Amino acid sequence: LRVLSITWCLGITTIPNISRCSALKRLTLVRCSSLKRIESFIGDLQSLIELKIIDCLNLIDLPKEVGTLVKLRCFSLQHCKRLRELPDSLGNLTSLTELDLS
């Protein structure tokens, strides 16, 4: 699995454990209005180059493990209005070329 898009899943509060999808390049979460957190297994997705989290209005937390995604080039957190803070580990994303916090 290289691309996973989870869209309009209104009832999920967290994403399923996809840590075994080691070849995943792109993960998109759009309009999952009940999504509250991304679990720490996200750090196991070392091939991830694109992470888009859009219109997840109740997302509160991002784990510090996001900072271990050293191949990540594009990271978007559009319209995540309840997100309290970004983890300090984002400074470790040395391949990041696009960050969208609109």
C-alpha positions, 0 to 999 in steps of 0.5 A: 500500500503506497497511498491511503486516503481516509475521507468523510469518516465522520465517526472515527476518533483515531485512525486505525493502526497502519504501522505495518504499511511500511511502503506508505508514501501518502496519507490523507485524512479529510473531513473526519470531523470526530478525529481527535488524535493521531497515535504515536505509530505514525512515526513507524511510517518512515517512507511517508513523504506526504501527510495531509490532515484537512478539515479534521475540526476536532483534532486536538493532538499530534504525537511527537513521533511526527518529527521522526518522519525524516522523508516527509516533504509535504505536511498540511494541517488545514482547518484543524481549528482545535489543534492546541500545539505542534510538537517541538519535534517538527524541527527534525523534519529536514526534508520538509519543503511545504508546511500548510497551517492555514 
